[in-house]
Every structure is written in C-alpha cells, then in structure tokens.
Amino acid sequence: MPKTTKTSKQKIDVAAQERKRYLLWSILTPLICVLIYSFWHYRTAIFYYNKALFSTDISTDKEKGRTKHDARNVFLMTEHDDKVFGIDVSQYQDKIIWQNVHTINERFVIDFVFVRATMGEQNVDKRFKENWEGVKEINKLRGAYHYFRPNENSTKQANNFIRVVKLNPGDLPPVLDIEEHPRNQSMENLKIGLKRWLTLIERHYKVKPILYSGDKYYTDFLEKEFSDYPLWIANYNFWTEDPKEHWDFWQFSEKGSVKGIKGYVDLNLYQHSIADLEALCVPYN
C-alpha cells in the first residue's frame, strides 16, 4: 500500500478547512441576514426600548416599563397605520378626562371606544354612565360590552344588559365578553347559554352582537359554533404582528397610553375601513 505523502496530507487538511469555512458561512450568512432584517423591521421598537433602558429622563422602573410597552404599541400601530384604532374602558380606569381623550401615544387617532356596562346577572360597572356619556361628548363611535359569568343564568344576564344599555342608531353593536371557564356546567351547556344571550340581545337591539374572547379560548372552544359573529380577539403576543383573517377587532395591548387616562388602557384595532365599522353599527331605520 503506498504511503500518503506530506503534500497529499496538506491537500486533505486544506480541503477539510475549506469544508469547515463553507459550513460556517452557510450558517452565518442566513443568520446575519435575519439579524439585519429583524433590526430594520423592529427599528421603532428598538428605539423605544433603548430609550426606556438608557434615557436619563426616565428614572423609575414604572416609567421604563411604560415606555417599553409603548415601544411595541407604537411599532404595531405604525405597521398598521391604515387601520382604525380604538380603546376599551371600565371602572378600572378610574376617572377619565374625556375632553383630553383623542389619540394613542399622542400620535394615533382614536375612532371608537367600547365601555363596560354590566357583569353577570345584576352587576353594573360603576363608571358606565359617565363613560358612556363621555364618549358621546367627544364624538367617537361608542359600544357597550357585557362581561359574561359562566356560572350565572344567561337570560338574566341578557336582561341586565338590556336594562342598563340604551343604544342609539349609529352606536356600535353590543359585545359579549367571555373569558372564564364554567365551574358547575359543561362547556357544551355554556355554549347554549352564550348563544341564548346573543340571540336575546340581537332580537332586542336589531343588530348582530360582537363576540369578544381570548385568542386561545376562542380557537379551543368557540370557533365552530360562533364563527358567524363579528369577532374581537385579545392577543398581546409581542411576535404577533398581524390580525388573522377571521379577526375583525384585535385587542393587541392591555397597557396603552392615552392622554386623559391616568393608568394603562386596552388598545384595539379594527382591520377594515371606518366605513365598514360604521356599517356594523345600529341601523337608523
């Protein structure tokens, strides 16, 4: 058997090194491209995060936290600046100075506001009346929502909402907010109760209600039976950048900044036009 010469060994070593370099660059090149694309794509968010982390004007952890949430919100709204933006409020926002409520982050116009009205069979949001009138005063599209309690009677819950909420032509449809799992009944029975609430409300107000839920809750339990209702989904995942086709409304943040509201507020977008949003409202005839 012939011996391998020093020259042939060198050639083998060079070939091995070339293969290693090729393998290294085959991994690094797409990684570098992804990093460059990600930096450019998330440049707005990166700017705000850097501001939150390093700015000498932001001194407290609370301020830094708020600025980081603003980063994602501004990024998403910039990406969807052709959409219609809105907020939803309840007594948890405390006293709202409605004459100051016009924009999100002082940049993006608010076109609609949902107000919590009722909860369960008997409860009424403590600030519903003042918030409901406040939205009217600033001339925004307004809608009312009911927080559904799975372990209470659905007919009584519908009657509670009807007793409290008087909708006018041009108001947004009523909203059913379902987030909890039932404790003393099956999910199938819960769906019957939800359908009953929606039917009673549609019959009373002469407009199809909107269904609100968490993204996973809706996908796991409700999508099959309730896909014919306008859908409002809560999904705060940072990496979710676009609403899915079957979402009409997307609650993309629970930590928004709006002048006139002291704390955080939920932010939403409607993924169609303002004309389409107005077409959903209570009819004038």
BELZIQUI-V354266 format. One line per field, one symbol per residue. burial: b if it has 16 or more other ideal C-beta (glycine too) atoms within 10 Angstrom, else e. Layout:
# BELZIQUI-V354266
burial = ???
This chain:
# BELZIQUI-V354266
burial = eeeeeeeeeeeeeeeeeeeeeeeeeeeeeeeeeeeeeeeeebebbeebbebbeeeeebeeeeebebbbbbbbbbbbbeebeebbbbbbbbeebeebebeebeebeeebebbbbbbbbbbbeeebbebbeebbebbeeeebbbbbbbbbbbebebeebbbbbbebbebeeebbbbbbbbeeeeeeeeeeebbebbeebbebbeeebebebbbbbebebbeebbeeebeebbbbbbbbeeeeeebeeebbbbbbbebbbbebbeebbbbbbbbeeeeebeebbbeee
